Amino acid sequence: MKTVVIFSGGLDSTTLLYSLKADNHEIYSLSIDYGQRHSIELQYAENTVRRLGIPHRMINLKSVAQLFHDSCLTNQSLGVPEGHYEEEKMRLTVVPNRNMILLSIAASWAISLKADTISYAAHSGDHAIYPDCRPEFTDAMDRAIQLADWHSVKLFRPFIDLAKSDIVKMGSKLSVPFDQTWSCYKGNDLHCGCCGTCIERREAFYLAGITDPTEYAELAPDLTVLIKNKWKI
């Protein structure tokens, strides 16, 4: 299978990349700079594809960030909320319609390459907060992409029903170097350990029963304290 992978450099998309490589797919990696404050993830993406020898394209869409003034991921005057992902305040991390933008660009490249699929690492934990990660949305995008050209490309979503802890277990079996992936939305030199995506990352390793190799900032709350407080900061 020839596939274009939407690759952020995060834990989920890196595990997907390793899974596809293990299954001997022909992989083309696509990363997109949409002006995200945690653009450090793109450095991790480039390091990974270089290490694996996978063809890679980085697309610059920084200018679209000016359209998303209500998202803390693209408006750096807004603070990144801390605590568990399921809390209402995490809606501040939503970039409106981001995945339709990413999937549309991936579809254009996939059609040009005459690829079979676009591979996309959305998982079940994303559904509550991000509307464009819901199965209903990705089902609709799958249909639309197949109608976009005479060459039909399908959307491959192997993690759509998996929890992030399941992805950690899979990545561990594939020897994914988790310490070479990036999650933190604050985008500093180290993972902060307390923003929503850091809490989700820490929780996934804990639930998977696998040691978390991530280096967190010194002020990151202790894991046992987070568990005691039900993952609230």
Phi and psi in degrees as a GROMACS rama.xvg file:
@    title "Ramachandran Plot"
@    xaxis  label "Phi"
@    yaxis  label "Psi"
@TYPE xy
-92.3652  126.12  LYS-2
-140.275  145.021  THR-3
-99.0337  122.637  VAL-4
-101.51  125.18  VAL-5
-76.6357  110.67  ILE-6
-121.617  111.424  PHE-7
-91.9722  -18.7053  SER-8
92.2678  3.55109  GLY-9
-83.8368  176.516  GLY-10
-60.6799  -45.146  LEU-11
-67.8959  -51.4369  ASP-12
-70.0865  -28.2229  SER-13
-69.315  -41.2916  THR-14
-62.5977  -40.1193  THR-15
-61.7341  -43.9912  LEU-16
-59.3133  -46.3238  LEU-17
-65.1231  -37.2385  TYR-18
-64.7528  -44.6814  SER-19
-64.7859  -40.0142  LEU-20
-64.8781  -40.735  LYS-21
-62.6903  -29.7002  ALA-22
-91.3377  9.76534  ASP-23
64.06  33.7179  ASN-24
-77.6637  154.344  HIS-25
-85.8923  111.517  GLU-26
-109.537  136.411  ILE-27
-125.83  124.172  TYR-28
-98.4317  137.774  SER-29
-128.612  121.378  LEU-30
-118.114  146.335  SER-31
-130.687  125.65  ILE-32
-91.7485  103.206  ASP-33
-105.231  23.9255  TYR-34
83.9734  19.318  GLY-35
-66.6373  140.519  GLN-36
-66.3868  -24.7059  ARG-37
-96.7172  47.6103  HIS-38
-65.616  -9.0538  SER-39
-56.8115  -26.1496  ILE-40
-59.7671  -29.8676  GLU-41
-70.6511  -30.4288  LEU-42
-66.1413  -40.7806  GLN-43
-64.3086  -39.0028  TYR-44
-61.6839  -47.0038  ALA-45
-63.5813  -39.7703  GLU-46
-62.2143  -40.3326  ASN-47
-67.2874  -48.5718  THR-48
-67.6642  -32.1931  VAL-49
-65.3712  -41.5366  ARG-50
-65.1108  -36.0483  ARG-51
-91.2121  -9.21656  LEU-52
70.6433  37.1587  GLY-53
-101.852  131.898  ILE-54
-56.3769  137.318  PRO-55
-141.856  142.657  HIS-56
-128.034  136.387  ARG-57
-114.021  120.311  MET-58
-104.721  130.951  ILE-59
-94.2128  108.671  ASN-60
-122.664  32.0045  LEU-61
-54.7835  -33.0482  LYS-62
-65.0356  -21.7761  SER-63
-70.4717  -17.2649  VAL-64
-58.649  -28.5986  ALA-65
-66.7301  -14.8306  GLN-66
-84.4229  -17.4537  LEU-67
-108.947  61.9577  PHE-68
-72.6118  -15.5524  HIS-69
-92.9982  -0.29273  ASP-70
-104.667  130.644  SER-71
-70.255  -13.5257  CYS-72
-77.5535  -21.3467  LEU-73
-121.888  -10.8793  THR-74
-115.08  100.941  ASN-75
-76.1483  -1.4985  GLN-76
-79.6162  -12.1106  SER-77
-96.9652  139.374  LEU-78
-78.4993  149.935  GLY-79
-82.7972  122.243  VAL-80
-67.2842  151.018  PRO-81
-112.946  156.437  GLU-82
113.955  -171.316  GLY-83
-73.8518  145.684  HIS-84
-55.3092  -31.1847  TYR-85
-74.7948  -10.8289  GLU-86
-71.437  149.623  GLU-87
-56.8952  -35.0319  GLU-88
-64.0904  -18.0198  LYS-89
-70.6197  -9.73116  MET-90
-62.5658  -19.0415  ARG-91
-64.0784  -19.6417  LEU-92
-88.4752  -0.343878  THR-93
-75.3297  126.507  VAL-94
-99.8025  111.481  VAL-95
-53.8142  123.167  PRO-96
62.1257  22.2177  ASN-97
-55.5136  -44.5706  ARG-98
-70.3125  -28.0484  ASN-99
-66.4289  -38.0434  MET-100
-63.3978  -49.0612  ILE-101
-63.183  -44.7102  LEU-102
-66.3278  -35.0151  LEU-103
-65.0047  -43.2434  SER-104
-66.2797  -43.412  ILE-105
-60.5325  -38.2557  ALA-106
-63.5427  -40.3135  ALA-107
-61.4162  -44.4483  SER-108
-68.9361  -41.3732  TRP-109
-61.9419  -40.7929  ALA-110
-64.9732  -42.8668  ILE-111
-61.9175  -37.5159  SER-112
-80.4749  -7.73826  LEU-113
58.3441  40.9109  LYS-114
-75.8055  163.13  ALA-115
-87.342  -36.6724  ASP-116
-143.697  164.719  THR-117
-112.609  125.45  ILE-118
-101.007  138.284  SER-119
-146.687  129.366  TYR-120
-98.3717  22.7159  ALA-121
-57.4893  140.989  ALA-122
-130.94  174.064  HIS-123
-63.7378  -27.5401  SER-124
-69.1364  -17.7104  GLY-125
-80.0689  -20.0635  ASP-126
-61.5765  -39.9806  HIS-127
-66.2943  -36.457  ALA-128
-96.7339  -38.7764  ILE-129
-108.878  105.428  TYR-130
-57.6763  -32.4047  PRO-131
-85.625  16.9412  ASP-132
-112.452  -3.52183  CYS-133
-68.6882  147.972  ARG-134
-54.7645  -36.4419  PRO-135
-61.4241  -39.6992  GLU-136
-69.1371  -48.2494  PHE-137
-68.2593  -30.2728  THR-138
-62.4561  -43.8087  ASP-139
-65.6468  -40.7092  ALA-140
-66.0684  -37.6917  MET-141
-58.8118  -45.5187  ASP-142
-64.6693  -43.9744  ARG-143
-64.3981  -43.3862  ALA-144
-62.8921  -38.469  ILE-145
-66.9412  -21.324  GLN-146
-94.9799  -3.13054  LEU-147
-76.7426  -17.4476  ALA-148
-156.971  165.697  ASP-149
-65.2092  -29.243  TRP-150
-87.6403  113.519  HIS-151
-83.251  127.787  SER-152
-118.53  132.661  VAL-153
-100.835  157.191  LYS-154
-96.5327  120.462  LEU-155
-102.37  119.168  PHE-156
-130.415  69.094  ARG-157
-68.4672  -17.2576  PRO-158
-101.2  4.06649  PHE-159
-59.7254  -26.8999  ILE-160
-108.558  9.24175  ASP-161
-98.4536  148.214  LEU-162
-81.782  160.161  ALA-163
-62.8568  -32.7297  LYS-164
-62.9481  -33.4807  SER-165
-64.7677  -37.7941  ASP-166
-67.754  -38.523  ILE-167
-61.4941  -43.8022  VAL-168
-61.2595  -43.1145  LYS-169
-63.9114  -45.5713  MET-170
-62.452  -36.0911  GLY-171
-62.9525  -42.3397  SER-172
-65.3775  -28.8224  LYS-173
-90.0194  1.99474  LEU-174
60.1307  39.1677  SER-175
-66.5238  129.743  VAL-176
-78.4778  84.7923  PRO-177
-58.1382  -28.4457  PHE-178
-70.7599  -9.42332  ASP-179
-103.622  22.4578  GLN-180
-118.801  159.485  THR-181
-127.867  136.191  TRP-182
-123.534  -38.4705  SER-183
-56.5937  130.453  CYS-184
-77.8996  -15.8613  TYR-185
-76.6176  -25.4932  LYS-186
70.0004  28.2761  GLY-187
-84.5572  -169.485  ASN-188
-69.3551  -29.6413  ASP-189
-123.002  155.842  LEU-190
-59.8015  134.438  HIS-191
-71.6926  -31.7674  CYS-192
87.134  -4.18796  GLY-193
-133.595  -7.35373  CYS-194
-74.9262  169.317  CYS-195
-55.7548  -43.6124  GLY-196
-75.1598  -27.3276  THR-197
-70.0936  -41.3814  CYS-198
-61.8753  -42.6338  ILE-199
-62.2597  -40.996  GLU-200
-63.7416  -47.8558  ARG-201
-63.5918  -40.9016  ARG-202
-63.6079  -39.8511  GLU-203
-62.5657  -44.243  ALA-204
-64.7844  -40.8756  PHE-205
-62.1257  -48.2124  TYR-206
-68.9475  -29.6786  LEU-207
-78.3977  -14.4301  ALA-208
71.5377  30.0349  GLY-209
-120.968  136.801  ILE-210
-61.9428  130.344  THR-211
-84.0029  115.756  ASP-212
-86.3512  1.97839  PRO-213
-68.8364  137.855  THR-214
-91.9267  118.309  GLU-215
-103.547  158.824  TYR-216
-62.1743  154.44  ALA-217
-59.5142  -28.7667  GLU-218
-87.4491  2.01473  LEU-219
-63.5783  133.866  ALA-220
-64.0252  147.343  PRO-221
-62.2452  140.694  ASP-222
-60.1622  -40.4595  LEU-223
-65.3054  -33.2755  THR-224
-68.558  -41.4164  VAL-225
-60.9693  -44.081  LEU-226
-63.3141  -44.9321  ILE-227
-59.4743  -38.0103  LYS-228
-89.4081  13.5961  ASN-229
57.8527  42.8472  LYS-230
68.014  19.2276  TRP-231
-97.4582  141.869  LYS-232
